[in-house]
Amino acid sequence: MLARGALGPAAARGLLLEGTRALRPQRRVGDRRELAARASEGCGANDPAARSAYVHLPFCRRKCFYCDFPVVALGEGATELRAQEPEIYGRYVSTLLREMEHYGGGGKLRTVFFGGGTPSLIPPRHLERVLGRLDDAFGIDWGNAEISMECDPGTFDLQRLVEYRSLGVNRVSVGVQSFDGRLLELCGRSHGEGDVLRALDDVRAAGFDSWSLDLMFGLPHQTAESWAETLEMAVAADPDHVSCYGLQLDDSTPFARWYTEGEGPLPSEPLAADLFRMASRELQGAGYSHYEISNYAREGHECRHNLAYWRDDPFYAFGVGATSSLHGRRVARPKKLSRYEQWVEGEGRKVGFPPPDWSGAPLREDEDEDERLLDLIMLSLRLKSGLRVNGLNERFGRAGRDVERRVLAAVEGHAAEGLVSVSEGGHAIRLTDPEGLLLSNSVISDIFVALDDDEDGE
């Protein structure tokens, strides 16, 4: 590997970029035919409407103090790019590939997302194995697909990024979280300010089609001044996309044991709301569209994969703790690695199949029609485009239930307060930015109550 700066930063980057403009490795046609044949014999089946796949790569150097995701902490030694590769990488990827063997046929994938964990710890050769199997099982629409990968500062260099890009990765999401070194340390992040600046230099040099910068607010000891400085530095970095996530205290995390929401050293509720308003104002002022409650993008750089979630589209998911939505059913994989490995060899073989007598209509295990309606409302109101009210009766108005009227009545008061915007004719509603988005829970709760009252009255 070429040491950073060995030829000077500009020369090194030029050499690495020029030296990896190879064609994407050709996929094994025979493997794809074999998988398709096995699918037709009952080995697996795909949801013909699904065009997205999430792949969970759980490995981290250490688990952050706020993290509730299924991860495997490997220690700081996993940072060294030239260190001996942990054997667990290969074993885990082999398990992923076995899970994918249960599928075959269906439409080509339009989005793939590698999340974690810290996917950028995974050597490119293992990522190539996963992409190859996805292409064999489903096909990837290589000319148009968005292939995203989460990357943490301090876990990659330019050469690794260029190798990822040569495999087809065209979008990366950089987990910066803050430009304040003290806050990074308080959160248990394994990178510092210097790692952040080097990472952003490398991401820009690698030439991805699109890249995102991830930030967090509501952190312990975070002030309006430090958040303003982080936003200023984020805009100066000139990413195509910015995510701003508010801290959540999940019960199983150290933060939940140490802190109480709304009490010091966490920001008060009014301050946390001001931090949200600041992000909305500053990022939109810099040309980013606030297209989802936590996400901002320049035109054409919205995360297509996450939009599939928020639009309630079906999607594949693979890996420990991942949840798929196929044939109208959600299936969550075990969160412990050993149990996930057992699941792949047992129950996981059945996930690709539609349920018996499935008509193609939405149907989720342990969910009735009301729960699916509530899901649609919650997901849609996260988006700038909002909820299309027109058509709800056709989808959810069984026995003459007037869902549309109830939804519109529930938001009348909020519309008068400036929290909800109702289109002419009442065909759609959306939360206003930022005040409606800040009070989204209150608005959605009132809609739920109105629908419950409607049900009770019948």
Secondary structure, 3 states (H helix, E strand, C coil): CCCCCCCCHHHHHHHHHHHCCCCCCCCCHHHHHHHHHHHHCCCCCCCCCCCEEEEEECEECCCCCCCCCCCEECCHHHHCCCCCCCHHHHHHHHHHHHHHCCCCCCCCECEEEEEECCHHHCCHHHHHHHHHHHHHHCCECCCCCEEEEEECCCCCCHHHHHHHHHCCCCEEEEEEECCCHHHHHHCCCCCCHHHHHHHHHHHHHHCCCEEEEEEEECCCCCCHHHHHHHHHHHHHHCCCEEEEEECCCCCCCHHHHHCCCCCCCCCCHHHHHHHHHHHHHHHHHCCCEEEECCEEECCCCCCHHHHHHHCCCCEEEECCCCEEEECCEEEECCCCHHHHHHHHHCHHHHCCCCCCCCCCCCCCCCCCHHHHHHHHHHHHCCECCCEECCCHHHHHCHHHCCHHHHHHHHCHHHHHCCCEEECHHHCEEEECCCHHHHCHHHHHHHHHHHHHHHHHCC
